[in-house]
Amino acid sequence: MPDDFNFIVGGEAGQGVQSLGFLLAKVFVRGGYHVFADQDYESRVRGGHNFFRVRVKKGEVSAISETVDMLIALNDETIERHRGELSAKGAAVFNNEKSTFGGDKRFFGLPLEKLAKENVGNIVMSNTVALGAALALVDYPFDNIAKVITEFFSNGKVALDNVAAAKAGYDYIRSQPRGDFPQSLAPLAEAKRMLINGNEALALGALAAGCKFMSAYPMTPATSIMQYLAAQEKKFGLVMVHVEDEIAAVNMAIGASYAGVRAMTATSGSGFCLMVEGLGLAGITETPLVIVNAQRPGPACGLPTRTEQGDLQFVLHAHHGEFPRAVLAPATAASAFWTAVKAFNWADKYQLPVVILTDHHLASSYYTVEPFDLAGVTIDRGLLYAEEESAGAYQRHALTKSGVSPRAFPGLSKSLVVTDSDEHDEWGHLTEDANMRTEQVRKRMRKLVSLHQDIAPPLRYGPEGAEITLVGWGSTYGAIHEAFSILQKEGASINMLHLEDLWPFPTEPVFDTLSRAKKSICIESNATGQLARLIRTETGLKPSCDILRYDGRPITPAYIAAAVRKECR
């Protein structure tokens, strides 16, 4: 039984690639395995080449593999594109009704559409026939497959038909000579783990944090956050508003937050561009706000369904003028959940905007996670105005030592709550007084002193003082961590530093680690080394070299390990 097994499901948009891939992943999670799965699809409704990778391991996994053990090809293009990735012991399942491919005993052909038509009367379910065939090849028990399919489809007849389709593919392969394919996967001990993608985890974290309002305009790869929360409106007393554009989205979220409701919005890079004016409004009015920027390659529309980490420097400096903000970048689905909780608490505690930087890879990839321990969720609404204080004396922007003023909600206290998007005095009224302007700027910036104390240090693995330090941020975590393990096993003197809390910048722990390394290597999904530039600005240390990828595809452990061996030693 292999410790690490990799599937690729490929076909055109409209052939059910995503459903097949998700079911495949779910089957193995229910069987006690750890799974990481990612999707690669084009920005079109039908046609084009799509594929879904599913990596199955006995231990934890949070990155893709470049080798394939089982190829499930719903069309010939999938065979042509991915046959070179098959491992020496790999195999493929394909539709021999429409394929001219043949001559390789590792390729198992079956009439997908014919079997679907004969058994359930619908060729749409030919993808489920392929699922059954692939799992028969690895000797996975059919009862386990049937349970997952039944749970996945809410409609009873659709579920029964899909079970029958999978059984047809399963039995067909079992009845054929299977040549020399030695690999099998048997269920391990049953586990109660979740299979969840980054956007779903982030949305769950928002719900756990008490988010009651979201306004957003659909934009890949952030759209599934609003879709998930829209489905939870009645259950959690949440209002989800699908607005006309991103300008409306950010301003409605600010309005809801000003009224006392925990609020958020989510978008991608060019949508965030439209939100920048609203970001400044939240900054000067000191209104808590959580914004998710799910990055994709730019500029303009770029590659709508691909991944990149190109917005770091942008979100650090977005809007004219100076005001405090926090920037967070979760590394995995589990950290996306806790990052959302942290973001809402920080937004309230420090009365400022918090930007969560994700990207397409994290947003749409599926991770195996343990159920979240809700006992660890705390709600911090920050410094609230005491009702017993006399009416009429309330100063929304009172000058305080911490920079945080007591917060009252309009209509919910005896006091008049006033603020202004121009510079204002302590009562919130517009002013052009030079001294008051200076004091209000100082007051707002003082928040960074306390906020800096809440910043978590980077994750660090490996021995102190190693010769090589790998540095990354956000969704590259899984690939970097696995590459670090590979290189360490090869005998390299190496450690790893990974950042999730990016601003205020954790200067001291980063300087402490990088100043000891002979070589520091920044690994990022962008063309200009944006984290490397930030490190140099904040610590004075220039990383020795970088490993950059900006073709829209995720960085892999093999990609990193090869680059370190070739260029950075």
N, C-alpha and C positions, 0 to 999 in steps of 0.2 A: 504494500500500500504506500503510494508516494506521499511525502510530507508536503509537497508543494505542487499543485496541479492547476493548469491554466486553460480556460476556455475562451474562444472568440466566437460570437454569434454575428454573422454578417449578412447583409442584404440591402434592399432598397427601402427608402422611407415608404411606409404603407404596408410592408410585409410582416409587421409585428415583431421587429427585431428587439425593441425595448421590452415588450411584454415577455418574450421568450427569455431574454437575458435576466430580467428581474425574477421570473419563476425559477430559473436555474440557480440563481444566487440564494433564493429563499429556501429551496430544497436542501441545500447544504448547510445553511444556518440552522435549520430545524434538525439536521442530522448531527449537530454538535460541532461543526467546523467554524473556523473564522473565515470571513469572506471580505474581499475588497473588489468592488466592481466599478468600472467607469464607462462612459458613453462617448462615442465619437459620431457626430451626425452633422449633416450639411444644413444650411439655412434654406430649406425648401420643404414643401408639404409632401410631395411624392417624388420618387426617383432619387438619384444620387446614391453614393455609397455610405451606408451607415454600419457601424459595428458596436458591439457591447462586449467588453472584456470582463470575465469573472475569474478571480484568482481565489483558489480554495487552499487553506492551510490548516494544520492542526494547531498552530500557534498564532499569535496576533499578527495582523498584516494591515498595512495602510498605504500600499503603493502597488503599481502595476508591474507586470513582468513583460519583457520583450520576447520571451519564448512562449510557444503555444503547444499544448499537449492535445487539445481537441478543438478542431475547427468545425463549426456548424454553419455550412454554407447554404443560404437560401437562393443564391444565384451564382453564376459562373464568375462574375467579377470578384466575389469574395475569395474564391479559390485562387484566382490570378494574383490578387493583391497580397494574400496572406500565406500562401503555401510555403514561401521561403522562411517564414517564422516558425514553422513546425519543428519541434524537437526531433531527435533521432528516433524516439519511440512514439512520436505523435501520430494521430489519426484524424480523419475527416469524415463527416457525414454530409452528403450532398443530394440534390434532387436529380436523379438520373433520367427523368422524363424529358428535361429540357437541356441537359448538359451533354456536351461532346467530350467531356473529360473522361479519361480512363487510363488503364495501364499501370496503376500504382495500387498494390495490394493493401496499402494503408488507407485507401479511400473507399468508404462504404457508401454505395449508391442505393437509393430507394425511391419509389415513386410517391413523393410527398403529396401531391395534389390528388392523385388517384386514390391513395389510402384515405385521405380526408373525405373525398367525395363518397367513397364506398361505405365508410363507417359512420359518418355524421351528416352526409349530404351537403357539405359546405367546404369548398377549397380554401376559405379564409383560415381554417384551422390547420393548414398544412405546416405552419410554424410549430404548433403543438405536437404534430406527428414527429417533427425533427427533434423536439425536446425528448420525447420518449425514446427515440432511436439512440440519441447520444448517451442517455443515462443507462440504456441497456448495454451499451458498449463498455461502460465502466462498472457493470454488474450492480447498479444501485437498486435496492428493493422497490418494486413498483408501488406497493401500498404507501410508502412514504411520499412518493411523487403525487399519488392521487389525493392524499390529504391536503397537500399544499395547493394543488390546483383547485380543489373544492372550496378552500378558504378564500382563495384569491378572487374567484368570480361570485358575486353576490346573487346573480340570477341562477336559480336551481337548474334549469334546462341547459343554460350555457356552460355551467360547471360540469354537468354530466356529459355533455358533448365533448368538452375539452379533455375530460378524463378518458373518454372512448378514443379520441384522436391520439392521445399520448400512448394509450395501450396498443393501438394499431402499429405505431412506429416501434414501440418496445418489442412487440411480438415478432414483427418482421425481422428485426435485427437478430433476435434470439433464434430465429429459424434458419438463418443463413450462416454459412461458414465465416468465421470471424478472423481467419488468418492468424497472424502473429501479433496480436495486440495484448500485451501482458499486463497493462495497468488497470487496476480496479480501485474503486472507492466505496468503502462500506460505512454505514452510519456509525458515529461515535456515540458516547453517552448523550442523551437528550439534554439540551440546554435551553434556557429561557432568554437568550440574547435577542437584541433587536437588530434588524437590518434597516438602516436609515441613511438618507443622504444629508449633506451639509445644510441645505436649505430647510429641510424638515426639522433637523435638530435645532437650528437657529430659531425657527418659528415656535417650537416647543419651549425653548428657553425664554422667549418673549412672553408666552402664556404663563409660564411659571413665575416670571418676574412681575406679573400683574398688568401687562399691556392690555389696554381696553380700547385703543383706537389705532387704526392704520389707514393711511391714505396712500395710494400708489397708482402709477400708470404702468401697464405691463411692459417689461423690457428684459429680454433674455440676458443673463441667466438668473435674474432676481424674481421673475414672474411667479415661480412656484411657491415663494414665501407668501405672497398675497393669496394665491389659490388655496394654500393650506389653511391660512388663517380665516379666509372667507368660509371655509367648510366648518369652522369651529365657532362661528358667531353666536349661535343660540346656546351652545353648551357652556361657553365661557363668558357670556355677556359682553362680547366684543363687537365693535363697529368697524367694519372693513369697507372703505369707500374706494370704488374704482373711478378715478377722476379723469379729467380731460387731458392733462399733461403734468409734467414733473413740477412745474412752477406751482400749480394748484396743490399738488401732493405735499410739497414741503410746507407751504403756508397753512394748509389745513391742519397738518400735524403740529405746527407751532401753535396754532390757535387752540387746539384741543389741550396741549400741554399747558398753555397759559391759564386755561380754565381749571387745571388741576388733575387732568387725566394723563396717565402714562401713555405716550404716543410714539409712533415710529413711522418711517417711510423707507422704501427700498427701491433701488434702481441700479443701472449700470453706468459706465463712465460718461457717455454723452448725456444721459439723463441727469447725472450728478452735476454736469456743467450748468444745466438749467436751474439746479437747486442752489447754486452758489450764493445768489443774492439772499435767499432765505436763510442760508447758513449764517451769513453776517447778521441778519435780523435776530436770529436766536442768540448770537454772540453778544450783541449790544444790549438786548432786552434781558439777557441772562435767563432765557427760557430753556428748560431741559429739552433735549431733542436727541433721538437715536436715528441715525441714517445708516442704512446698509448700502454700500457700494460694491456690488458683485461685478468684479472686473472682467472685461473681455478685451481682445486686441483692438486698438484704435490706430489712427484717429478716425473721426467721424463714425460711420457704421462699422468700419474695420472688418473683423470676422465675427459675426454675431453669435456663432455657436462654438467658438473656440476659447482657449484659455490664455491668460497673460497676467503679469503683475506689473502693469505699466502705470498705475495711478498713485503710487505711494507719494512721490514728491508733490503731485497735484493736490491730494487731500491735506497734506501737511500745511500747504500755503494758500489754499483756496480762499477767495475773497480778498478785497483790499483792506488795508488797515490791520491792526494787531488785536487779537483777542484769544483767550485760551480755548483749547479744544483737546479732546483725547482721541487717539487713533489706535484701534485694536485689530489684530489679524489672527483669527483662529486657525489652528493647524489641522484639526481633524473634526469629524462630526461631533464627537464628545466635547471637544473644547468649544465648538460653535454654540452648544447649549449653554455652557457656563459663561462664555463671553457675552451672550445676550443678557444674562442675568446681571453680570458686572456692568454692562453698558447702561442699563436702566438705573442701576444704583448710583453710578458715577454721575450720570446726567442730572439726577435729582440732588445728590449730595453737593455737587459743585456748581449746579445751575449753569450748564454749558452744553454745547453739542458734542456728541460722541459718534464718531464714524467707525463702523465695523467694515473692514476691508476683507471681502472674500473674493473668490474668482470662480470661473466656470468649472474648473476641476473639482474644487471643494463643494461647490453648490450642487452639482449633479452626480457626484460619485457616491456610491453606497459603502458604508462601513458597518462592521459588526461591532455593536457596543453593548455593554451591560446596561440594564435599566437604570435610569438616572435616579440618584438618591435625593428625593425632594426634601429630605430633612436638612440637607446642606444648603438649601435656598433661603437666603435672608432678603428681606425687603427694607431698604433704607431710603426713606423719602426726604432725608436731609433736614435742614433747619427750617421749621415751619413757624409761622407767626402765632403767638399765644393769644387766644381770644380775650383773655382777661385784661390785656393791655387796652388803654383807653382809645375809643373811637376817634378818628380824625388825626391821630398822631403817627399813623403808619407811614414809613418810608420804604418803598419797594427797593430802592438802591442805596440803603443806608451804608455809610462807610464803616467797615468792620475790619478788625485785625486780620481775620482769615480771608477776607475778600468775599465771603458769602453772606448775603443779607437774608434776614428772616423772610420767608415766602408766604404770602397770603393769596387766596384764590378769589377772584372777583365773584361777588354775590354770595359767598360762603362765609363771610365775616362781617363785622360791623364797620370795617375800614374800607376806605376808598383805595382801590388798587390802580395805580397809574404807571405807565411806562411809555417810552418813546423811541422810535428808530433813529432819531437825531440824538446827539449827546444830550444828557439830561442831568438834573441835580438829584439829590437823595430822594426827593419825593416823586421823581419820574418825569418832571416837567422839563421841556426843552430849555437848554441853556447854551450860551457861548462864552461863559465866564472861563477865563484861562486857568485859574486855580482849580475850579471844579472839574474842568476837563482833565487836568493832570491827575487829580485825586481819583476820578472815576476809572481812568486807564490803569492807574496803579492798583486800585481795588480789584479790578477784574483780573489783572495779571498775577496778583498774589495767590489766586486759587491754585496756580501751578506748583507752588511750594508744597502745599498739603497734598495735592494730587500726585506729585512725584513720589511721595511716601507710600502711596497705594499701588504703584507700578510693580508688577511681579518681575523678578529677575528672569533672564532668558533660561530656557531649558538647557541643561548641560550634561553631556555624556562623555565618558572616557576619562583618562588620567589627566590631572593638572600638569601643565608644562609640556604637553605633547608637542612634537615638532610641527605637525600640521593641524590646523583648526578649520573645520568646515562650518560656514555660517549661512544661515538662511532665515526666512520668515514666512509665515502663513502656510499655504497649502503644500509647499515643497517639503514639509516635515517628513512625511512617510518615505519619500525617495531618498532624502539625505540621510535619514537614520539607517535605512537599509544599506546604503552605499558605505556609510561609516562602519557598519558591522562587517561588510564584505572586506573592506580594506584592512580593518583591524585583524581579521582572521588571516590575512595575507602577511601579517607582520609589520604593518605600518605603525609608526608612532603617531597616533591620530586621536583627536577628540572632536566634539561637535557642540555648537552653540546655536540655539534656535529661538527667535524672538516672536512673541505673540503680542505683548504690550509694546507698541512702537513709539507712542508719544503721550506724555513726556518721555524722552528717550532714557533708557536705563544705562546711563553713561558709565558709572563705576564698575558694575559687573562685566560689561562688554570690554572696557579698557583692561580690567584685571586679567581676563582670559587671553585677549588678543596680544597684549604686550608680552606675554610669555611664549607665544608661538613663533617658531622660525618662519613659518608660512601660514598666512590666513587666506582662505579661499571663500569668496562670496558666491553663493549659488542662487540665481534668480531667474524668473521667467520674464525678462525684459531685455532691451537692447543696450541700456546705458548704465546698468549697475546702480540702481537707485538706492538700495540699502547700503552698498559700499560708499556711495557719496554721503549718505547720512552719517555713517560711522566716522568718516573722515572729518565731517563738520563738527560732530559732537565730541569726539575723543582725540582728534589730531592724528589718529593712526590710519595709514593707508593700507588696505588689504593688498596682499602680495599679487594676487591674480583673481580672476573671476571665471565662473562657468555660467554662461548665459544661453537661454533658449527662448526664441521669440517667433517661432513658426506657427504658434497657436496650439501646439501639442504639449501635453504635460511632460515635465522632466521625469526620467525614470532612474532607478538605482544603477542600472547598467550604464546609462549615459554619463552619470556623474563619476562612477568608478573609472570608466575608460578615460574620461577627461583628466582626472587627477593623476592617473598613471602616466598619461602622455605629456601633459602640458605643465603640470604644477609640481613636479618633483625635481 
